[in-house]
Amino acid sequence: MENITYSVEQVKDKVAKAFPAVVFDDARMETRRLYMTADRSVLFELCKLLKDGLGFDHCSLVSGVDYCDKFQTVYHITSYTNNITVEIVVDLPHDEPEVDSVTPLWGGANWHERETFDMFGIIFKGHPDLRRLLLPEDYKFFPMRKDCPEGGR
């Protein structure tokens, strides 16, 4: 990739052109921060564009949220060259909490995805080693889910 710098507006324009269905939260947009919501079917390709086409070289967060009727995965992806962080939110159905892994793009996402799997039961398809990180392998519950019984029993 060439060493080109981009503004938040330029990143937004390039993402919008490549992925017209991505929704931007313009009310929250800042000088160095961009917020977007994407469908899980385009997440990996969106992240690939960010990494390979726009110089986003670090995934600092992959986390989950349980809203009872749906899950969300939240990603913070940073370009140190551009000094921009992008937040991507992906909605997942509660009965099929699966999304593509971004670990092939950013190796550091490995542990974040494992922790999110361990706490919420969200499946990261294509993850190289998706297993529990904090809890025993035979633990039957996901403690950050709102339907988890108290004490995990």
TORMIRO-940086 format. One record per residue: residue in one letter; x, y, z of N, C-alpha, C in turn. Coordinates in steps of 0.05 Angstrom, whole numbers, plus 5000, padded with zeros to 4 digits. Layout:
N
AXYZXYZXYZ;...
END
This chain:
153
M501649765000500050005000501750255000;E500950454985502350704985502050845011;N503951015017503851165042502351435038;I499751405036497951635031496351685057;T495951935064494351995088491552085079;Y489652015096486852075091485652225114;S483752395108482152525129479752335136;V478352395157475952245164473952255142;E473552485130471652515108472452345084;Q475052335078475952165055475551875061;V476051785086475651505093472651445090;K470951625101468051585099467251555070;D468151735052467451735024468251475011;K470651375016471651135004470050885013;V469450885039467850665050465050675038;A463850905038461050935027460950854998;K462950914983463050844954463150534951;A464850414967465250124965463049964978;F461750074999459749935014457350125019;P455650154999453450355001451550305024;A451350055034449449995056450550065084;V453150125085454250205111452950465120;V452150485145450850715156452750865174;F453051125170454951285185453351455205;D454451475229453251645250454651925248;D453652085230454852355226454752535250;A452752495267452452665291454752615310;R455952375310458152315328460952345314;M460952395288463552405274465252635285;E467752575289469652775300471952805280;T473852975287476153025270477752765265;R477952605285479652365283478052105290;R475452115288473851885296471451855277;L470851615268468751555249467151325260;Y464451355261462751145272460951035249;M460750775248459150655227457850395236;T455650325223454350065227454349915201;A455149665202455349495178453949235182;D453049125160451848855161454048645164;R453548435177455548235182456548105156;S454948115135455747995109457948145096;V458448395103460548555090462848625109;L462548535134464548625154467448555146;F467948315138470748235131471748405108;E470248435087471148585064471448885071;L469748985088470049265097472649295112;C473149105130475749115145478149085127;K477848915107480048885088480549145073;L478549285065478849545053480249745072;L479349745097480649925117483549855120;K484249605121487049525126488749565101;D487949435079489649425055489449675038;G487049805039486750035021487050305035;L486650315061486550575075488550595098;G490150385102492250395122491450365151;F489250235156488450185184489949935194;D491849985212493749775219493449645247;H491349725262491149615288488149585296;C487549345306484949285317485249285347;S484249495360484649515389482349415406;L480049345393477749255408475949085390;V475148855401472848705391471348635416;S468848715417467248665441464448595433;G462948505452460148435448458248585465;V455748605457453648735472451148555469;D449648505491447148355490444848545495;Y443148585476440748755479438248585482;C438448335489436348145493435048055466;D434448245448433248165423435348135401;K437848225406440048195387442648225402;F444748135389447448185398448648395380;Q450748515389452448685372455348615377;T456948635356459748635359460748915353;V462649005368463749285365466749255360;Y467649405340470449395332471549675333;H473949705343475449955341477949895325;I478150025302480349985283481750255280;T484450255282485950505282487950505259;S488250735247490450795228492250995242;Y494650905248496651085261497651295241;T497851215216498651405195496751635193;N494151575193492051775190491151895216;N491951765238491051845265487951855266;I486751625257483851605256483151335269;T481051335285479851085295477051055284;V476450825274473750765264472450575283;E469950635290468350445306466250325287;I466250055286464349915270462549745288;V459949775285458049625300456549435281;V456349185289455048985272452848845289;D450348855279448148725293448148425285;L447548255305447447965301444847865313;P443447695299440947585310441647415335;H439847425355440347285380440346985376;D438946885356438846595351441046505332;E442646685321444846615304447146815307;P448446815330450547015335453246945322;E453346975296455746905281456647135264;V459247175262460347385245463147285237;D464147385214466847305205468947415224;S471047255228473347345244474947545229;V476047745243477947935230480747865238;T481147645252483847555260485747515236;P484747415213486547395190487747665181;L486347885188487348145180489148265202;W488248245227489748345250490048125270;G492448025273492847795291492047865320;G492248115328491548195355488648165361;A486948135341484048095345483547815356;N485447635354485147365364484047355392;W485447485411484647475439482047615444;H481647835430479147985433476747815425;E477047675403474847505393474447265412;R476547155422476246935441474847025466;E475547255477474247355501471247405495;T470647525472467847575465466347315462;F467547115450466346845449465846735477;D467846755494467646645521465446785537;M465147035535463247185551460447195540;F460247195513457547235500456746995483;G458546815476457846595458457646675429;I458746895421458746985393460846825378;I460046705356461846535340463246715319;F465846695318467446845298468346635277;K466946625255467446435234470246485222;G471746265219474446285208476646355229;H475846375254477846425275479646185277;P482246225280484145995280484045825306;D482945925328483045775353480845875372;L478345855363476145955378475345765401;R476345825424475745675448475745865472;R474845765494474645935518477346045525;L477346285536479846425543480046455573;L477846525586477846585615476446365632;L474546235620473046035635473745755627;P473145555644473845275637472345195611;E473545015595472344925570469644805574;D469144675597466544545601464444715614;Y464944975617463045165628460745185608;K458245165618455945145600454545405594;F455445625606454045885602455946095592;F454746315583456246545574455546775593;P457246845612456547015634455647305628;M456347405604455447675598452747685583;R451647455578448947445566446847515587;K444847655579442847735598441147505608;D441147285593439647045601441346845618;C443746915624445546745640444446725669;P444046485679443146455707445246565726;E444246685748446046785768447846575778;G450446635779452446435788453046235767;G451846245744452446055722451545775728;R449545745744448645475751445945425739;
END
